[in-house]
Amino acid sequence: MSITGDCDDVVVSGDNLVIAATEIDDLIVRGNNNVIAVQDLDNVEVSGSGNHVGWDPAYEDDPDVENHGPKNVLRHDAVGSAELDL
């Protein structure tokens, strides 16, 4: 799934999703084993397990991160590259 444009609040509720987004102010992930790449991410809150959330440090180098689950990877290179091609 691809999300373009500037989004204020995005809630992802599901499992095994792959999402690419341009800009999200507040991302809430409720699910398991999701892969989410966001070019510009301000805040992220993750519940569940096995989620990978990454962002491009050229656009956002220090988002607010809240991790409420095991085996989640929340960092700029979490989806395999610091350069996210969306």
LINHU-V206910 format. One record per run of one state. SS is the DSSP state (A for helix, B for strand, O for the rest). FROM is the first residue (numbers start at 1). TO is the last residue. Records with the same first field share a line. If there is no record, write none. Layout:
SS=FROM-TO + FROM-TO
//
This chain:
O=1-1 + 14-17 + 31-34 + 48-51 + 56-63 + 68-72 + 75-86
B=2-13 + 18-30 + 35-47 + 52-55 + 64-67 + 73-74
//
